[in-house]
Amino acid sequence: MPRVCTVCTHPQRQVIDEALIAGAGLRDIAGRFGLSKSALERHKANHLPASLAQAKEAAEVAQADDLLGELRKLQRITLGLLSKAYSAGDLRTAVSAVGQARGNLELFGKLLGQLDERAQVNILVASPEWLTLRARILQTLEPYPEARLALAAALEAGDAGK
């Protein structure tokens, strides 16, 4: 049966972890809390990084929630201004507010991971480069008629689907 970490089960674990994080000496901490220096070393090496990672993740989530909350507030204000400008017939301001609202939505999408900004390349477009490459591939496969026919059929099927 594995040993139980005496630091993890200590009633003042949080204070001990804070002292370890602050860089206090292991002998000093051991003396103050009735622990062994080796127990503190093991705890610091095996358990403290995990708890720090969890705390960091919780802080990042909280920060993201704050950011989303601020962005929601900004979007409400933007939509309110849009509504007022449109009702007042101030189309220039209304169009500006529409642009800002669109920008807010784009930022929402990025923050929530709903927008994929990676470039997409469609090589099946009948560009001269693609046609040259296609011809070269088919020429290369001339010694292998079955493979050449299979590739030609697949390319035709792909071209028909565009």
Sine and cosine of phi, psi and omega as CSV:
sin_phi,cos_phi,sin_psi,cos_psi,sin_omega,cos_omega
0.00,0.00,0.76,-0.65,-0.04,-1.00
-0.92,0.38,0.47,-0.88,0.02,-1.00
-0.95,0.32,0.55,-0.83,0.06,-1.00
-1.00,0.05,0.70,-0.71,0.01,-1.00
-0.94,0.35,0.88,-0.47,-0.03,-1.00
-0.93,0.36,-0.41,0.91,0.04,-1.00
-0.97,0.24,-0.69,0.72,-0.01,-1.00
-0.88,0.47,-0.53,0.85,-0.04,-1.00
-1.00,-0.07,-0.02,1.00,-0.02,-1.00
-0.94,0.35,0.66,-0.75,-0.01,-1.00
-0.89,0.45,-0.34,0.94,0.01,-1.00
-0.93,-0.37,0.59,0.81,-0.06,-1.00
-0.83,0.56,-0.69,0.73,-0.05,-1.00
-0.87,0.49,-0.68,0.74,0.01,-1.00
-0.91,0.41,-0.63,0.77,0.02,-1.00
-0.90,0.43,-0.73,0.68,0.02,-1.00
-0.85,0.52,-0.67,0.75,0.02,-1.00
-0.89,0.46,-0.63,0.77,0.03,-1.00
-0.92,0.40,-0.65,0.76,0.04,-1.00
-0.89,0.45,-0.68,0.73,0.00,-1.00
-0.90,0.43,-0.61,0.79,-0.02,-1.00
-0.95,0.31,-0.21,0.98,0.04,-1.00
1.00,0.00,0.32,0.95,0.04,-1.00
-0.90,0.43,0.44,-0.90,-0.02,-1.00
-0.92,0.40,0.63,-0.78,-0.03,-1.00
-0.89,0.45,-0.63,0.78,0.01,-1.00
-0.89,0.45,-0.65,0.76,0.00,-1.00
-0.90,0.44,-0.73,0.69,0.00,-1.00
-0.90,0.44,-0.70,0.71,0.00,-1.00
-0.85,0.53,-0.69,0.72,0.00,-1.00
-0.91,0.42,-0.67,0.74,-0.04,-1.00
-0.92,0.39,-0.54,0.84,-0.13,-0.99
-0.91,-0.41,0.13,0.99,0.05,-1.00
0.92,0.40,0.64,0.76,0.00,-1.00
-0.88,-0.48,0.28,-0.96,0.07,-1.00
-1.00,0.02,0.46,-0.89,0.04,-1.00
-0.88,0.48,-0.64,0.76,-0.01,-1.00
-0.91,0.41,-0.57,0.82,0.05,-1.00
-0.90,0.44,-0.64,0.76,0.04,-1.00
-0.92,0.40,-0.64,0.77,0.03,-1.00
-0.88,0.47,-0.72,0.69,0.01,-1.00
-0.89,0.46,-0.69,0.72,0.00,-1.00
-0.89,0.46,-0.70,0.71,-0.01,-1.00
-0.89,0.46,-0.65,0.76,-0.04,-1.00
-0.97,0.25,-0.60,0.80,-0.16,-0.99
-0.97,-0.25,-0.46,0.89,-0.11,-0.99
-0.88,-0.48,-0.51,0.86,-0.04,-1.00
-0.91,0.41,-0.69,0.72,0.02,-1.00
-0.86,0.52,-0.61,0.79,0.01,-1.00
-0.91,0.42,-0.69,0.73,-0.01,-1.00
-0.93,0.36,-0.57,0.82,0.06,-1.00
-0.91,0.42,-0.65,0.76,0.02,-1.00
-0.89,0.45,-0.66,0.75,0.03,-1.00
-0.91,0.42,-0.66,0.76,0.01,-1.00
-0.91,0.41,-0.66,0.75,0.01,-1.00
-0.90,0.44,-0.69,0.73,0.01,-1.00
-0.89,0.46,-0.67,0.74,0.03,-1.00
-0.89,0.46,-0.64,0.77,0.02,-1.00
-0.92,0.40,-0.64,0.77,0.02,-1.00
-0.91,0.42,-0.65,0.76,0.03,-1.00
-0.90,0.45,-0.69,0.73,0.02,-1.00
-0.89,0.46,-0.66,0.75,0.02,-1.00
-0.91,0.42,-0.66,0.75,0.02,-1.00
-0.90,0.43,-0.63,0.77,0.05,-1.00
-0.89,0.46,-0.66,0.75,0.04,-1.00
-0.88,0.48,-0.70,0.72,-0.01,-1.00
-0.89,0.45,-0.70,0.71,0.04,-1.00
-0.90,0.44,-0.62,0.78,0.04,-1.00
-0.89,0.46,-0.69,0.72,0.03,-1.00
-0.90,0.43,-0.63,0.77,0.01,-1.00
-0.92,0.39,-0.62,0.79,0.07,-1.00
-0.88,0.47,-0.68,0.74,0.01,-1.00
-0.88,0.47,-0.69,0.72,0.03,-1.00
-0.88,0.47,-0.65,0.76,0.01,-1.00
-0.91,0.41,-0.64,0.77,0.04,-1.00
-0.88,0.47,-0.69,0.73,0.01,-1.00
-0.90,0.44,-0.71,0.71,-0.01,-1.00
-0.87,0.50,-0.71,0.70,0.00,-1.00
-0.92,0.38,-0.55,0.83,0.08,-1.00
-0.90,0.43,-0.69,0.73,0.04,-1.00
-0.91,0.42,-0.64,0.77,0.05,-1.00
-0.86,0.51,-0.73,0.68,-0.01,-1.00
-0.88,0.47,-0.71,0.70,0.00,-1.00
-0.90,0.44,-0.71,0.71,-0.02,-1.00
-0.90,0.43,-0.67,0.74,-0.01,-1.00
-0.91,0.41,-0.68,0.73,0.01,-1.00
-0.90,0.44,-0.56,0.83,-0.02,-1.00
-0.99,0.11,-0.06,1.00,-0.01,-1.00
0.98,0.20,0.22,0.98,0.02,-1.00
-1.00,0.06,0.99,0.15,-0.12,-0.99
-0.93,0.38,-0.54,0.84,0.01,-1.00
-0.89,0.46,-0.73,0.68,0.04,-1.00
-0.92,0.40,-0.62,0.78,0.01,-1.00
-0.88,0.47,-0.70,0.72,0.01,-1.00
-0.90,0.43,-0.62,0.78,0.05,-1.00
-0.89,0.45,-0.67,0.74,0.02,-1.00
-0.92,0.40,-0.57,0.82,0.07,-1.00
-0.88,0.47,-0.69,0.72,0.03,-1.00
-0.88,0.47,-0.66,0.75,0.02,-1.00
-0.93,0.38,-0.65,0.76,0.02,-1.00
-0.89,0.45,-0.64,0.77,0.05,-1.00
-0.89,0.45,-0.68,0.74,0.04,-1.00
-0.88,0.47,-0.64,0.77,0.05,-1.00
-0.89,0.46,-0.70,0.72,0.01,-1.00
-0.89,0.46,-0.63,0.78,0.03,-1.00
-0.89,0.45,-0.68,0.73,0.03,-1.00
-0.91,0.42,-0.65,0.76,0.10,-1.00
-0.82,0.57,-0.75,0.66,-0.01,-1.00
-0.86,0.50,-0.66,0.75,0.01,-1.00
-0.92,0.40,-0.71,0.70,-0.03,-1.00
-0.90,0.43,-0.58,0.81,-0.04,-1.00
-1.00,0.01,-0.01,1.00,0.03,-1.00
0.96,0.28,0.40,0.92,-0.04,-1.00
-1.00,-0.09,-0.13,0.99,0.05,-1.00
-0.92,-0.39,0.79,-0.61,0.04,-1.00
-0.98,-0.18,0.93,-0.37,-0.08,-1.00
-0.99,-0.11,0.11,0.99,0.01,-1.00
-0.93,0.36,0.59,-0.81,0.02,-1.00
-0.93,0.37,0.61,-0.79,0.06,-1.00
-0.88,-0.48,0.72,-0.70,-0.02,-1.00
-0.89,-0.46,0.80,-0.60,0.04,-1.00
-0.96,-0.28,0.97,-0.24,-0.05,-1.00
-0.99,0.11,-0.09,1.00,-0.03,-1.00
-1.00,0.09,0.06,1.00,0.10,-1.00
-0.94,0.34,0.63,-0.77,-0.08,-1.00
-0.97,0.26,0.86,0.51,0.04,-1.00
-0.99,0.11,0.41,-0.91,0.03,-1.00
-0.84,0.54,-0.60,0.80,0.00,-1.00
-0.90,0.43,-0.68,0.73,0.00,-1.00
-0.91,0.41,-0.69,0.72,-0.01,-1.00
-0.89,0.46,-0.62,0.78,0.04,-1.00
-0.91,0.41,-0.71,0.70,0.01,-1.00
-0.89,0.46,-0.67,0.74,0.01,-1.00
-0.87,0.49,-0.71,0.70,0.01,-1.00
-0.89,0.45,-0.66,0.75,0.00,-1.00
-0.90,0.43,-0.65,0.76,0.03,-1.00
-0.90,0.45,-0.71,0.70,-0.01,-1.00
-0.91,0.42,-0.61,0.79,0.06,-1.00
-0.89,0.45,-0.67,0.75,-0.01,-1.00
-0.89,0.46,-0.52,0.85,-0.04,-1.00
-1.00,0.03,0.09,1.00,0.00,-1.00
-0.83,0.56,-0.63,0.78,0.03,-1.00
-0.93,0.36,-0.17,0.99,-0.04,-1.00
-0.84,-0.54,0.98,0.21,-0.15,-0.99
-0.85,0.53,-0.61,0.79,-0.02,-1.00
-0.92,0.40,-0.68,0.73,0.01,-1.00
-0.92,0.39,-0.63,0.77,0.00,-1.00
-0.89,0.45,-0.70,0.72,0.01,-1.00
-0.91,0.41,-0.66,0.75,0.01,-1.00
-0.89,0.45,-0.68,0.73,0.02,-1.00
-0.91,0.40,-0.69,0.72,0.01,-1.00
-0.87,0.50,-0.66,0.76,0.02,-1.00
-0.91,0.41,-0.67,0.74,0.01,-1.00
-0.91,0.42,-0.64,0.77,0.02,-1.00
-0.92,0.40,-0.65,0.76,0.04,-1.00
-0.90,0.45,-0.68,0.73,0.03,-1.00
-0.88,0.48,-0.65,0.76,0.03,-1.00
-0.92,0.40,-0.67,0.74,0.02,-1.00
-0.91,0.42,-0.60,0.80,-0.01,-1.00
-0.94,0.35,-0.45,0.89,-0.05,-1.00
-0.99,0.10,-0.06,1.00,-0.07,-1.00
-0.99,0.10,0.00,0.00,0.00,0.00
